Amino acid sequence: MEEVELVIIGAGPTGLFATFCAGLRAVKSVTLEGLETYGGQMHELYPEKKVYDVQGVPKVISYELAKKMYEQAAMFNPKIVFNSDVTDIIPTEGNRFILEVNGEQAYTARAILICAGVGYFTPNKLNVEGEATYADKGVYYTVKSIADFKDASVLIVGGGDSAFDYALQIEPVVKNVIIAQHNGVLKAAESSVVAAKNKPKIRVMLNTEIKEIVGDGKKVIKADAFDNVSKTNDRLDVDSVIVTIGHKANPDIFKSITFESVNGRYIKVDTNYKTNVDGIYAAGDIANVSNEPKFALLAVGGAEAYVAINNIKKYLSPRASLTGGHSSNLEL
Ligand SMILES: Cc1cc2nc3c(=O)[nH]c(=O)nc-3n(C[C@H](O)[C@H](O)[C@H](O)COP(=O)(O)OP(=O)(O)OC[C@H]3O[C@@H](n4cnc5c(N)ncnc54)[C@H](O)[C@@H]3O)c2cc1C
């Protein structure tokens, strides 16, 4: 078994920045990612979207930013290993942990930083007839490539940021888009809702439940909708359905350890990003310090990673300074 000071779980944006920060603080780390590449949600859920709210980067395509993050993470030549699903963390003697990877004990570490985000992106399903039959044949849970929706009539189910973001993203190439939302409450950013309402190709249908996805055996041709206010049914002629009704998250991912959680949704951490287990820290979308809603954002995950790594440094080397120096003092 390989011995390291720190294992970082996840090579999403938070894990990548944590990897860089570990290098800055000369902590010997290995970063383990279950998927075959880096970027987490940026790569899996919105690779072609533009991101505007990262400090100092006015506008950037998501996968380009993920590439830059990886480049930064690699600056101190850390070990970043893909296809490495951390399946368990087993506490062992001498305040160490054994990391089980793909079912086999692979590393021992003195500290662990969990940056597992929303896990393996298990999207919530509508659970209606036709959904499973036409999965990837007209039913999707994300927009991997805008070109896939060229000239299509698209139904987007959901009323949150993802629904409106995807609608605005594909609008230039599609024939039309319907956003169907079930309870009349739009959770998306006001600016996106206004932008969508100003696009003639986008129609928002409130209080609309999708009851069935209908196809011709090969592809989607319609969706059955029910207006739960007027109590009327409608058949929507669509050839693609994008379901954006959230993801399943499970902070209880390691069987040998029980983390305190926030609402069963996040791993609870203190303001140093330490969990209830000494030596184990968590940051990014998987972690929350309180019952308040989480700001699940790239910049927030990065800041949390920074604080976590510096506290980990202090945990590993109690005589080290907590804050470290400024990177601008370095010549790299
Ligand atoms: C459609 C959409 C648009 C968004 N737009 C923006 C935006 O414009 N600006 C912004 O700031 N934020 C945006 N976000 C949010 C942002 O992407 C997240 O806050 C960010 O990805 C969180 O990073 P993370 O590293 O904490 O988690 P994730 O990105 O979820 O990465 C976690 C990584 O850990 C891996 N992993 C999980 N479990 C294990 C395990 N057991 N073993 C090994 N690896 C594991 C996963 O495979 C994944 O790669 C958007 C999100 C979505 C869905």
The ligand as an ORCA input file, in Angstrom:
! r2SCAN-3c Opt
* xyz 0 1
  C     -25.392     23.365    -15.223
  C     -24.474     23.958    -14.179
  C     -23.948     25.238    -14.375
  C     -23.096     25.789    -13.419
  N     -22.604     27.048    -13.639
  C     -21.761     27.598    -12.744
  C     -21.235     28.911    -12.942
  O     -21.523     29.574    -13.945
  N     -20.417     29.432    -11.986
  C     -20.084     28.730    -10.849
  O     -19.324     29.251    -10.037
  N     -20.575     27.481    -10.625
  C     -21.416     26.904    -11.537
  N     -21.933     25.656    -11.295
  C     -21.597     24.977    -10.013
  C     -20.168     24.381    -10.017
  O     -19.956     23.603    -11.176
  C     -19.989     23.529     -8.759
  O     -20.127     24.359     -7.634
  C     -18.603     22.870     -8.773
  O     -18.471     21.965     -9.835
  C     -18.334     22.125     -7.448
  O     -17.055     21.568     -7.534
  P     -16.635     20.294     -6.645
  O     -15.252     19.959     -7.064
  O     -16.934     20.613     -5.230
  O     -17.642     19.153     -7.072
  P     -17.845     18.402     -8.513
  O     -17.705     19.360     -9.653
  O     -19.136     17.684     -8.351
  O     -16.629     17.395     -8.568
  C     -16.534     16.294     -7.699
  C     -15.622     15.237     -8.305
  O     -15.428     14.184     -7.363
  C     -15.524     12.927     -8.024
  N     -15.923     11.910     -7.038
  C     -17.094     11.834     -6.360
  N     -17.085     10.793     -5.513
  C     -15.884     10.189     -5.666
  C     -15.259      9.045     -5.059
  N     -15.881      8.319     -4.116
  N     -14.022      8.689     -5.481
  C     -13.350      9.415     -6.426
  N     -13.896     10.514     -7.035
  C     -15.135     10.889     -6.645
  C     -16.575     13.170     -9.103
  O     -16.463     12.207    -10.154
  C     -16.223     14.604     -9.557
  O     -15.281     14.604    -10.601
  C     -22.779     25.072    -12.232
  C     -23.301     23.781    -12.025
  C     -24.129     23.227    -12.991
  C     -24.688     21.841    -12.767
*
